[in-house]
Every structure is written in structure tokens, then in C-alpha cells.
Amino acid sequence: MYPYNFKSPGIDHKKIFVIMPFAVKYDFIFNDLINTSVEHANEILKFSEDHEKLFAFRTKEDRATTCGWINVLQHLMTAQINMGVLTDQNPNVFYEMGIAHATQPIQRQILIADKDYNPTFDTKDLIFFKYNKENLKASSIELAKWIVEAIKMYNIDLEKVIKKARMSLGPYDFEVVIKQYSVSHFTIESENEEQNSSFEKDVLGIKNLCNAGLLGLNTISRDNNGRKQVEYSYYWTSLGNDVLYMMKLITQDELLLRRKNLPDFF
């Protein structure tokens, strides 16, 4: 699986994916600096409920049974923030952060390194946070501010995207929204001649919503007694659900549930 072929199921707005070396000698960076800074960030943002609290995650703790590289891609593409630890210029870190920089908005990237870090040619112009391993408490408070700023910048840009998508809805698109907002997945079919007109409008509306990125097409291929059978459904994408939430058609709890249950495309 190459990054070019990977289709993201949407953003996990709580996850900060930490890209760093696995060696035990670096554990203090994750445990004492990053985790502590995330706790401070939650306090600053007043995130007190489990459904909104940010958390740091690294693949060293990943218990998934699927391919490790696919897991890395999933985290890179879906984390609210990708945080790269540049200390000691680990090649895996550089490679994964390169993918993140090439595929994700800069607002979702934070680079950190030891205060004595000497940037290489390709990273000398990048902005990164310098921590002091002799004073991790102060460094974690400062890093928390970077996390908060990244969250706020991303949310501002996301709100612009959601508003633009909302304002682009045409009459047929809006009709599909009103008919199907209450379910995360749905299908349509033309039952009789009298409904053809309505069916054609729905098809056009769905086409427009797919082109706008609000709907996606999910297909499942089954073998039915030696005969290939394809089942399909449309689903509200991460952006689509954000638009529905903005229109007050679904609750925040429903929004979070749908984000969690978006189809996987590995």
C-alpha cells in the first residue's frame, strides 16, 4: 500500500500521532514531554469530556493485527495532529513526516527537537519546537501552546471548508440531504414509473454531493452461488457529517459516532 493509493476515512479529532524512534532511550520524550503537554492543552482548551479530550499515540503501543505500514498510513492520514520528533535525525521519522507534509495541511503538523538539534539541509528552513530535556516541565507547558495553536488554526480552516460546502448545495442536493441525513449509509432505487422523476433528481443530487466530497460510494462484492454480486451504499463522509452537524441535522454525539464508523479502505 502506497500513500498515493491510500484513502483516508476522515479525521480523528482527538488523536495526536507521534512519529518518533522506538528506542527506549527516547521514551521520556513521549511520556514526560508530549503526554504532559497534551494534558496541558486539554486544560487550556477546556476539553474535559472523554469524547473531546486530545490524546497522544505512537505505533510502539499499537496492538493492531494488520500490516504495520498500513497502520502508520492510517494514523498519518487521520490524526488531528502529526507530531514528528526530529532528534537524532531518524530516517523512518523523516520518511513518515515527509508523507505527512506532502499529503496533509501544514496546520496539522508539529515538529519538535532537542534544543541542541542541528538541522540537515532539507529541514533547516522548517519551524520546529525546541525542548530542553533538563527542564521538561517548562518545555511541556510551551509545547502545549503549540498544540492549542495548531488545533485553533485547523478548526478555523475547517470551518471555512464546511461553510463553503454548505453554501454550494443546490436544490437537488438539499433534497437528498433532507431525505437521508438521519442515516449514515443509504441506498436509492427506482420502484415504479411514477417515481422516476424523483429518482432522477436524487441521482443528480447524489452525484453533486459525491463531487463535493460530502458523500462517498461504498461497495461490497459477494459470491452468490458462483455468481458475483455487488452491493453498494452511499455514506456521509467526514466533511459531509460536519456539514450535517453545522446545519443542526445531527447531534454532536451522532457526529462523533459517524466519524468512528466511517468505512475503511485498505
C-alpha positions as CSV (number, residue, x, y, z in Angstrom):
1,M,0.0,0.0,0.0
2,Y,1.5,3.3,-1.1
3,P,0.4,6.7,0.3
4,Y,-0.9,7.7,-3.2
5,N,-3.4,4.8,-3.1
6,F,-4.5,5.3,0.5
7,K,-8.0,6.7,1.0
8,S,-8.5,8.4,4.4
9,P,-11.8,7.6,6.2
10,G,-11.7,11.0,7.9
11,I,-10.0,12.9,10.7
12,D,-9.9,11.6,14.3
13,H,-10.2,15.0,16.0
14,K,-8.8,13.7,19.3
15,K,-5.6,11.9,18.1
16,I,-2.1,13.4,18.1
17,F,0.0,10.9,16.2
18,V,3.6,10.9,17.4
19,I,6.3,10.0,14.9
20,M,9.4,9.1,16.8
21,P,12.1,6.4,17.2
22,F,11.2,3.3,19.1
23,A,14.4,3.0,21.2
24,V,13.8,3.0,25.0
25,K,16.1,6.0,25.4
26,Y,13.5,8.2,23.7
27,D,10.6,7.1,25.9
28,F,11.0,10.1,28.2
29,I,10.1,12.4,25.3
30,F,6.8,10.7,24.8
31,N,6.0,10.0,28.5
32,D,7.3,13.2,30.2
33,L,7.1,15.8,27.5
34,I,4.5,15.0,24.9
35,N,1.9,13.3,27.2
36,T,2.2,16.1,29.7
37,S,1.9,18.8,27.1
38,V,-1.3,17.1,25.7
39,E,-2.8,17.2,29.3
40,H,-2.0,20.9,29.5
41,A,-3.5,21.5,26.1
42,N,-6.8,19.8,27.1
43,E,-6.9,22.1,30.2
44,I,-6.3,25.2,28.0
45,L,-9.0,24.2,25.5
46,K,-11.3,23.2,28.4
47,F,-11.6,19.7,27.0
48,S,-12.9,17.7,30.0
49,E,-15.2,15.1,28.4
50,D,-13.8,11.8,27.0
51,H,-15.3,12.4,23.6
52,E,-13.3,15.7,23.2
53,K,-10.0,15.1,25.0
54,L,-6.9,15.0,22.9
55,F,-4.5,12.0,23.4
56,A,-1.0,11.2,22.1
57,F,-0.4,7.9,20.3
58,R,2.6,6.2,18.8
59,T,2.8,2.9,16.9
60,K,5.1,1.4,19.5
61,E,1.9,0.8,21.6
62,D,-0.2,-0.3,18.6
63,R,-1.8,-3.7,19.2
64,A,-3.4,-3.9,15.7
65,T,-3.0,-7.2,13.8
66,T,-3.0,-5.7,10.3
67,C,0.1,-4.6,8.4
68,G,2.2,-2.2,10.4
69,W,2.8,0.1,7.4
70,I,-0.9,0.3,6.7
71,N,-1.4,1.3,10.4
72,V,1.2,4.0,10.0
73,L,-0.6,5.4,7.0
74,Q,-3.9,5.3,8.7
75,H,-2.5,7.3,11.7
76,L,-0.7,9.8,9.4
77,M,-3.9,10.5,7.4
78,T,-6.4,10.5,10.2
79,A,-4.7,12.2,13.2
80,Q,-5.8,15.7,14.1
81,I,-2.1,16.5,14.5
82,N,1.1,14.7,13.3
83,M,4.0,15.4,15.7
84,G,7.4,14.5,14.4
85,V,10.4,14.1,16.8
86,L,13.4,15.2,14.7
87,T,16.0,14.4,17.4
88,D,18.9,12.3,16.1
89,Q,17.5,12.5,12.5
90,N,15.9,9.1,12.4
91,P,15.3,8.1,8.7
92,N,11.9,6.5,9.5
93,V,10.7,9.7,11.2
94,F,11.9,11.8,8.2
95,Y,10.1,9.5,5.7
96,E,6.8,9.5,7.6
97,M,6.9,13.2,8.2
98,G,7.7,13.7,4.5
99,I,4.5,11.8,3.7
100,A,2.5,13.9,6.2
101,H,3.9,17.2,4.8
102,A,3.1,16.1,1.3
103,T,-0.5,15.0,1.9
104,Q,-1.8,16.9,4.9
105,P,-2.3,20.6,5.7
106,I,0.6,22.3,7.5
107,Q,-1.8,23.3,10.3
108,R,-1.8,19.6,11.3
109,Q,2.0,19.3,11.6
110,I,4.2,20.0,14.6
111,L,7.9,19.3,14.6
112,I,10.0,19.1,17.8
113,A,13.7,18.5,18.6
114,D,16.2,18.9,21.3
115,K,17.4,22.4,21.9
116,D,20.9,21.4,20.6
117,Y,19.4,19.8,17.4
118,N,21.4,20.7,14.2
119,P,19.0,20.7,11.2
120,T,20.0,19.0,8.0
121,F,19.8,20.8,4.7
122,D,16.3,19.7,3.9
123,T,14.9,20.6,7.4
124,K,16.9,23.8,8.1
125,D,14.0,26.1,6.9
126,L,11.3,24.2,8.8
127,I,9.9,25.7,12.0
128,F,10.2,23.3,15.0
129,F,9.7,23.5,18.7
130,K,12.9,23.1,20.8
131,Y,12.6,21.3,24.1
132,N,15.0,21.2,26.9
133,K,15.4,17.8,28.4
134,E,16.9,19.3,31.5
135,N,13.6,21.2,32.1
136,L,10.8,19.1,30.6
137,K,8.2,20.7,32.8
138,A,8.7,24.2,31.3
139,S,9.0,22.6,27.8
140,S,5.7,20.7,28.1
141,I,3.9,23.9,29.0
142,E,5.3,25.7,26.0
143,L,4.6,22.7,23.7
144,A,1.0,22.7,24.9
145,K,0.7,26.2,23.4
146,W,1.9,25.0,20.1
147,I,-0.7,22.2,20.2
148,V,-3.5,24.6,21.1
149,E,-2.5,27.0,18.3
150,A,-2.4,24.1,15.7
151,I,-5.9,23.0,16.8
152,K,-7.3,26.5,16.6
153,M,-5.7,27.1,13.1
154,Y,-7.0,23.8,11.8
155,N,-10.5,24.4,13.2
156,I,-10.7,27.9,11.5
157,D,-9.7,26.4,8.1
158,L,-12.1,23.5,8.6
159,E,-15.0,25.9,9.4
160,K,-14.3,27.7,6.1
161,V,-14.4,24.5,4.2
162,I,-17.6,23.4,5.8
163,K,-19.3,26.7,5.2
164,K,-18.2,26.7,1.6
165,A,-19.6,23.2,1.1
166,R,-22.9,24.2,2.8
167,M,-23.3,27.2,0.6
168,S,-22.7,25.2,-2.6
169,L,-25.7,22.9,-2.0
170,G,-28.1,23.0,-4.9
171,P,-31.9,22.3,-4.7
172,Y,-31.5,18.6,-5.7
173,D,-28.5,18.2,-3.3
174,F,-30.5,19.8,-0.5
175,E,-33.4,17.4,-1.2
176,V,-31.1,14.4,-0.8
177,V,-29.8,15.9,2.5
178,I,-33.3,16.3,3.9
179,K,-34.2,12.7,2.9
180,Q,-31.1,10.9,4.0
181,Y,-29.4,13.0,6.8
182,S,-30.8,10.7,9.6
183,V,-28.8,7.6,8.4
184,S,-25.0,7.3,7.9
185,H,-25.4,4.9,5.0
186,F,-28.2,4.6,2.5
187,T,-29.2,3.3,-1.0
188,I,-31.7,4.5,-3.5
189,E,-33.8,2.7,-6.1
190,S,-36.5,3.4,-8.6
191,E,-39.5,1.4,-7.6
192,N,-42.0,2.4,-10.3
193,E,-42.6,4.7,-13.3
194,E,-44.3,7.4,-11.1
195,Q,-41.2,7.8,-9.0
196,N,-38.8,8.1,-12.0
197,S,-38.7,11.9,-11.8
198,S,-37.9,11.8,-8.1
199,F,-35.3,9.1,-8.7
200,E,-33.6,11.1,-11.4
201,K,-33.4,14.2,-9.1
202,D,-31.9,12.0,-6.3
203,V,-29.3,10.6,-8.7
204,L,-28.3,14.1,-9.8
205,G,-28.2,15.3,-6.2
206,I,-26.1,12.4,-5.1
207,K,-23.7,12.9,-8.0
208,N,-23.3,16.6,-6.9
209,L,-22.7,15.6,-3.3
210,C,-20.1,13.0,-4.3
211,N,-18.3,15.5,-6.4
212,A,-18.3,17.9,-3.5
213,G,-16.8,15.3,-1.2
214,L,-19.9,15.1,1.1
215,L,-20.9,11.6,0.0
216,G,-18.8,8.5,-0.8
217,L,-19.7,5.3,-2.5
218,N,-19.1,2.0,-0.6
219,T,-19.2,-1.3,-2.5
220,I,-19.1,-4.9,-1.3
221,S,-18.5,-7.8,-3.7
222,R,-20.0,-11.1,-2.7
223,D,-20.0,-14.6,-4.3
224,N,-23.6,-15.8,-4.5
225,N,-23.6,-19.5,-5.7
226,G,-20.7,-18.8,-8.1
227,R,-22.3,-15.6,-9.3
228,K,-20.6,-12.3,-8.4
229,Q,-23.0,-9.9,-6.6
230,V,-22.1,-6.3,-5.9
231,E,-23.8,-4.4,-3.1
232,Y,-23.4,-0.7,-2.8
233,S,-24.4,2.1,-0.5
234,Y,-23.7,5.8,-0.2
235,Y,-22.2,7.2,3.0
236,W,-21.8,10.6,4.5
237,T,-18.0,11.4,4.5
238,S,-16.3,13.2,7.4
239,L,-16.9,16.5,5.6
240,G,-20.5,15.5,4.8
241,N,-21.2,14.8,8.5
242,D,-19.6,18.1,9.5
243,V,-22.0,19.9,7.1
244,L,-24.9,18.0,8.6
245,Y,-23.8,18.9,12.1
246,M,-23.4,22.6,11.1
247,M,-27.0,22.5,9.7
248,K,-28.1,21.1,13.1
249,L,-29.5,18.0,11.5
250,I,-27.4,15.6,13.6
251,T,-26.2,15.9,17.2
252,Q,-22.6,16.0,18.3
253,D,-22.8,12.5,19.7
254,E,-24.1,11.3,16.3
255,L,-21.3,13.2,14.6
256,L,-18.6,11.5,16.8
257,L,-20.2,8.1,16.3
258,R,-20.2,8.5,12.5
259,R,-16.6,9.7,12.5
260,K,-15.7,6.5,14.3
261,N,-17.6,4.2,12.0
262,L,-16.6,5.5,8.6
263,P,-15.8,2.8,6.1
264,D,-12.2,1.5,5.9
265,F,-10.5,1.5,2.5
266,F,-7.3,-0.5,2.9
